[in-house]
Amino acid sequence: MDHFSRSWTALLAAVAGLPDEDFARPSGCAGWLVRDLVCHLVIDAQDVLITLVTPADAEPTVDAAGYWRLVEPPTGDDPLDALVPRLAAAYGEPRLLRFHLDDVGSAAGRAARLADPAARVGTQDEVLTVGDYLSAYVVEWTLHHLDLIAHLPEAPGPPAETLAAARALLERIAGGPFPGSFSDRDALLVGTGRRMPTAAEKAELGDLAERVPFVLG
């Protein structure tokens, strides 16, 4: 729960601190500008709010790692992927998009803090505890924080503790650890295909080299 709050608070603060001109720069998500990524975060925040008020009585079917499915790398053909840039452009001014994310994002953060970690919720035809659901989202927030600052070297990055938590969950999804020589940031970037491994890194990855990237969906 703490990692969720810290990762989300840091991401919201990073967006709030961006000058308007940065919204038109590329993000770490292929084909998306920073404004498109921020629009996606609005949708993510709405998803969190919806899930936290969707109680379930059934036994959990997945945990934090099982929540994520491995999918093929995005091609840009998905209707939602194509819709997001149009939605982002419709805001017109970065301040309106920034305001909407702060409004909905703050509500999602409050809802998460008030939620019972042991309660069960339903989403995407699965049931999991609130604690596991929020833990899964630490990966989402941390990766998108890295996407946000991919071409913005002056912007603040994710907190060290949430980078470590996201890496630990990615290693559970991968079924094994990334090399100890990899920083948490590099493990996340290489592990999810946001950066190609160098020849030396590929050698260190060993058996994992044939399995990366782990594209989460």
Residue pairs with C-beta under 8 A, 6 or more apart in sequence:
1 112
1 113
1 117
1 131
1 134
3 135
3 138
3 161
3 162
3 165
4 112
4 134
4 135
4 137
4 138
4 141
5 109
5 112
5 113
6 159
6 161
6 162
7 137
7 138
7 141
7 142
7 145
7 158
7 159
7 162
7 165
7 166
8 105
8 108
8 109
8 112
8 137
8 141
9 109
10 141
10 145
10 156
10 158
10 159
10 162
11 41
11 141
11 144
11 145
11 148
11 158
12 101
12 102
12 105
12 106
12 109
13 156
14 145
14 148
14 149
14 155
14 156
14 157
15 38
15 41
15 98
15 101
15 148
16 98
16 102
17 155
17 156
18 34
18 94
18 98
18 152
18 155
20 93
20 94
20 95
22 34
22 152
22 155
23 33
23 34
23 35
23 38
23 94
23 97
24 33
24 34
24 35
25 33
25 34
25 151
25 152
26 32
26 33
26 34
26 150
26 151
27 33
27 34
27 36
27 37
27 147
27 148
27 150
27 151
28 37
28 146
28 147
28 148
28 149
28 150
28 151
28 194
29 36
29 37
29 40
29 144
29 147
30 74
30 76
31 76
31 81
31 85
32 40
32 84
32 85
33 85
33 88
34 148
34 152
35 88
35 89
35 91
35 94
35 97
36 84
36 85
36 88
37 144
37 147
37 148
38 88
38 97
38 98
38 101
38 148
39 84
39 85
39 87
39 88
39 91
39 97
40 84
40 144
41 101
41 105
41 144
42 97
42 100
42 101
42 104
42 105
43 84
44 137
44 140
44 144
45 101
45 104
45 105
45 107
45 108
46 104
46 108
47 123
48 108
48 111
48 112
48 137
49 104
49 107
49 108
49 111
50 123
51 121
51 122
51 123
51 133
52 108
52 111
52 112
52 115
52 121
52 130
52 133
53 111
54 121
54 122
54 123
55 119
55 120
55 121
55 122
56 120
56 121
56 122
56 127
57 120
58 120
58 122
58 127
59 127
60 120
60 127
60 128
60 129
60 132
61 126
61 127
61 128
62 126
62 127
62 128
62 132
63 128
63 129
63 132
64 128
64 131
64 132
64 133
64 135
64 136
64 169
64 172
65 136
65 169
65 172
65 173
66 126
66 128
67 126
67 128
67 132
67 133
67 136
68 136
68 139
68 173
68 216
68 217
69 216
69 217
70 173
70 214
70 215
70 216
70 217
71 215
71 216
71 217
72 215
73 193
73 213
73 215
74 81
74 215
76 82
88 97
91 97
91 100
112 134
115 130
115 134
116 130
117 129
117 130
117 131
117 134
118 129
118 130
118 131
119 129
119 130
120 127
120 128
120 129
120 130
121 127
121 128
121 129
121 130
121 133
123 133
128 136
135 165
135 169
136 169
138 162
138 165
138 166
138 169
139 166
139 169
139 170
139 216
141 158
141 162
142 158
142 162
142 163
142 165
142 166
142 188
143 166
143 188
143 192
143 194
143 216
145 157
145 158
146 157
146 158
146 185
146 188
146 189
146 194
147 194
148 155
149 155
149 156
149 157
150 194
157 163
157 185
158 166
160 184
163 184
163 185
163 188
164 184
166 184
166 188
167 178
167 184
167 187
167 188
167 191
170 178
170 187
170 188
170 191
170 192
170 214
171 177
171 178
171 187
173 214
173 216
174 191
174 208
174 211
174 214
176 207
176 208
178 187
178 190
178 191
178 205
178 208
179 201
179 204
179 205
179 206
181 204
182 190
182 201
182 204
186 195
186 201
188 194
189 195
190 196
190 197
190 201
190 205
190 212
190 213
191 212
191 213
191 214
192 213
192 214
192 215
192 216
193 212
193 213
193 214
193 215
194 213
197 205
197 209
197 212
202 209
203 209
205 212
